[in-house]
Amino acid sequence: MQDNASVVSRTGSQRRRKRYPWDRRWIENSQRPVDGFFERAGAETSAGTDDLAGEDACLILLGEPGLGKSYAIEDAVRRARRDDLDAHRVDLGAYDDGASLIAAIVDSSAWRAWLGSGRPFLLYLDGLDEALLHVKGFHRRFLQTLEDVPAAALAGLRLRISCRSAEWLPGFEHDLAEALGTEPRVLRLAPLSVADAHVAAEMDGLDADGFLREVAERHLEQLAASPLTLRMLLTAAADGGALPSTTRALFDD
């Protein structure tokens, strides 16, 4: 999948892709959408990367395009494995037919090792919206797969499903609740914070305070709060020119 939070920086004519040490935050989907930078102060109800490995039987992880869902999920899987937790991620957009997609789940060594192990199992299904482009009934096939899991094993499943907010299927949420015996918790990926953007600018060798000051002066906070457009702003700043004054100008450049 192309949706990630890595950002390109420049040193002379060289480009290198970086991954910044951001602890992305997830907020309850029922909360008011954040316009611009995410303010961490007072956001006690938000969940961090490590929280995705918690006891919730099912998390629905929503987010807008370009906000970094896949990168955040990859980071969560790495941390879970670091902590000796059983975790398996499936890139749902990488498969063109239902049989191959289901096989990527149930024929994986991680899934097979989990069945009968008695251990919790974190299953990350990344990109439901992309799966539905190629496999219209994937969500129904997956529910059938859950029906075949022994009850003792199913109790240890920690399911995490990511999807673009606008493409989520509310009916699937209800079906998952019936299959798992508990209501899924629906979270939404929060934008970057000022501190996140500051870290990125510093790691790119920029005057981070000056960069953020110019972002504020030009009212570009909403663009700087998204990894995809932050990358473009950082590239513009690294080129030595002024930041664009409008969203359209950023994309025209």
FENRADA-V122082 format. One record per backbone hydrogen bond with DSSP energy under -1.0 kcal/mol. CO is the residue of the C=O (numbers start at 0). NH is the residue of the N-H. Records with the same first field share a line. If there is no record, write none. Layout:
BEGIN
CO->NH  NH
END
This chain:
BEGIN
1->3
6->17
8->15
10->13
13->10
15->8
17->6
19->21
24->189
25->46
26->187
27->30
39->42
42->45
46->25
48->51
49->52
50->53
56->158
57->184
58->160
59->186
60->162
61->188
62->164
63->66
65->227
67->71
68->72
69->73
70->74
71->75
72->76
73->77
74->78
75->79
76->80
77->81
78->82
79->84
80->83
85->121
87->123
89->91  125
90->93
96->100
97->101
98->102
99->103
101->104  105
102->106
107->111
108->112
109->113
110->114
113->116
120->157
121->87
122->159
123->89
124->161
125->91
126->130
127->131
130->133  134
134->137
136->140
137->141
138->142
139->143
140->144
141->145
142->146
145->148
149->153
150->154
152->155
153->156
155->120
157->122
158->58
159->124
160->60
161->127
162->62
163->166
164->167
168->172
169->173
170->174
171->175
172->176
173->177
174->178
175->179
176->180
184->59
185->28
186->61
187->26
191->37
192->196
193->197
194->198
195->199
196->200
197->201
198->202
199->203
200->205
201->204
205->207
206->210
207->211
208->212
209->213
210->214
211->215
212->216
213->217
214->219
215->218
219->223
220->224
222->225
224->191
225->229
226->230
228->232
229->233
230->234
231->235
232->236
233->237
234->238
235->240
236->239
245->249
246->250
247->251
248->252
END
